[in-house]
Amino acid sequence: MLRIASGILALGAIVALASAQSINSAIRSELAPTGSLRVGINYNNPLVARRDATTGEVSGTAVDLGRELARRIGVAMEIVPYDSAARVIAAATSGLWDVAFLAIDPARATDVEFTSPYIEIEGTYLVPANSPLRRIEDVDRDGVRVAVTENSAYDLFLSRELKHAQLVRAATTPESIDLMATQKLDALAAVRTALVAAAPQIPGSRVLQGHFMTIAHAVAVPRGRPAAAIFVGEFIEDAKASGLVAEALARHGWSSADAIVAPRAKRR
């Protein structure tokens, strides 16, 4: 009887292992069809990643999380760098990346499936010296011109919400900073951390208190990869609960004043 019971247990373990291997194979084939996990990284947002101007190396919170995701499915990570979120999302159907770290917006959800957010960031304004704009609400007035990165999460949001102010678009955040200075625009919209970093380039400028939106950042998976989307969604929930996201933020010098770890998703 003991031998029979042991045989049943052994058979059960073998079946369970085969099932796990099958699931992992299915996930791996969707997540890493080329044999490595190609991670789309927007290094234009320093909270997500930075690119070293000398070496070209990309590092940051998203890189750390991408590396851990690749480790869990047993493949190497390959970074696919972009200098704007718009260029990341434009490549969503090209097969150039397998997952990407992006801000959630309904306009982007046509071609990708988003996980729940892993961090939340404030979108606000930088205004030049002696600006009469004091509050977030002051910006949406006739005649006010706002520099913004084209097709960024805050551009998409402000395009829907602003009724009077005019958006003036640039391809990247550094270009939008230059645009504000050269065209003497009334404000610059971006994530708070980018604006704090940009302020010294525009003497006398200041970042407004408060925010016009909370930008939720998540992981995007191209549509048509359901097993991959489920696996990545579960990974993000674990990364938040286990402290991986918080540790990655702290490792790269970010505090809760810069970004907060998003709350865990509610179970359906």
Secondary structure, 3 states (H helix, E strand, C coil): CHHHHHHHHHHHHHHHHHHHHHHHHHHHHHHCCCCEEEEEEECCCCCCCEECCCCCCEECHHHHHHHHHHHHHCCEEEEEEECCHHHHHHCCCCCCCCEEEEECCHHHCCCEEECCCCEEEEEEEEECCCCCCCCHHHCCCCCCEEEEECCCHHHHHHHHHCCCCEEEEECCHHHHHHHHHHCCCCEEEEEHHHHHHHHHHCCCCEECCCCCEEEEEEEEEECCCHHHHHHHHHHHHHHHHHCHHHHHHHHCCCCCCCCEECCCCCCC
